[in-house]
Amino acid sequence: MTTQKAGLKTYVAGVVINRQRPKTSTGVTFITLEDETGSINIIAWKKTAMAQMDVLIKARQLMVYGEIDKDDEGSVAHVIAHRLTDLTPHLEELESRSRDFH
């Protein structure tokens, strides 16, 4: 992901490892997805989170359409979520759950 340009629209998907909404985040939700290649951090701004809250909270496997964002040095990349899709039905055999911290 760090080799992709900031602002590029993309799809990412993976198992939800955790969700965080720190009190200092003013409603921003941070989600970590993981697949066999590694993990990716997702940022869901308050407007997106509120509009798609059911998927945001319940999905165990998630596909995210969004925009790549990077730090000033370009070494840390994450995806700003625009649309969330619950892929949980594809995980019926998986026993583990996400580790959520609020």
C-alpha positions in Angstrom: 0.0 0.0 0.0 2.9 2.4 0.7 3.9 2.1 -3.0 0.4 3.4 -4.1 -0.2 7.1 -4.6 -2.1 9.1 -2.0 -5.6 9.9 -3.2 -6.0 6.7 -5.2 -9.4 5.1 -4.9 -9.2 1.4 -3.9 -10.9 -1.6 -2.4 -9.4 -3.5 0.5 -10.9 -6.4 2.4 -10.0 -8.6 5.4 -11.0 -10.0 8.7 -11.7 -7.3 11.3 -9.0 -7.5 13.9 -10.1 -4.5 16.0 -12.2 -1.3 16.1 -11.3 1.7 18.1 -13.0 4.9 18.8 -10.9 6.8 21.3 -12.5 9.6 23.3 -10.1 12.0 21.8 -11.0 11.1 18.2 -14.2 13.2 18.0 -16.2 10.3 16.5 -13.5 8.9 14.2 -13.4 5.0 14.2 -10.2 3.2 13.5 -10.4 -0.3 12.1 -7.7 -2.8 11.4 -8.2 -5.4 8.7 -6.0 -8.4 8.2 -5.6 -11.0 5.5 -2.9 -13.5 4.5 -0.7 -10.6 3.2 -0.8 -8.4 6.3 -2.9 -5.7 7.9 -4.3 -2.3 6.8 -5.6 0.5 8.9 -9.0 2.0 8.0 -10.3 5.4 9.1 -14.0 5.9 9.2 -14.9 9.5 9.7 -17.9 10.2 11.8 -20.3 10.9 8.9 -19.4 7.5 7.2 -19.5 5.7 10.5 -23.0 7.0 11.4 -24.4 6.3 7.9 -23.1 2.7 8.0 -23.1 1.9 11.7 -24.7 -1.5 11.5 -22.0 -2.8 9.1 -19.3 -1.0 11.0 -20.2 -2.6 14.3 -21.3 -6.1 13.2 -19.0 -7.1 10.3 -16.4 -9.7 11.1 -15.1 -9.6 7.5 -15.2 -6.3 5.8 -14.7 -4.8 2.3 -13.9 -1.1 2.2 -14.0 1.2 -0.7 -12.0 4.3 0.0 -9.1 6.5 -0.6 -5.4 5.9 0.2 -4.0 8.4 2.6 -0.4 8.7 3.7 1.7 10.5 6.3 4.0 13.3 5.2 6.9 11.0 4.6 4.8 8.5 2.6 5.9 5.6 4.8 2.6 5.0 6.6 -0.5 4.4 4.5 -4.1 3.8 5.5 -7.5 3.9 3.8 -10.2 6.6 4.4 -13.4 4.7 4.2 -16.2 5.8 1.9 -18.3 2.6 1.7 -18.3 -0.5 3.9 -19.6 -3.9 2.8 -20.1 -6.8 5.3 -18.6 -10.0 4.0 -19.2 -11.9 7.2 -21.4 -14.6 5.5 -18.1 -15.8 3.9 -16.7 -16.6 7.3 -19.3 -19.0 8.7 -16.6 -21.5 9.7 -14.3 -19.0 11.5 -14.4 -19.2 15.3 -12.4 -16.1 16.3 -13.8 -12.7 17.0 -12.4 -9.2 16.7 -10.8 -7.5 19.7 -12.7 -4.3 20.1 -11.6 -1.5 22.5 -13.7 1.5 23.3 
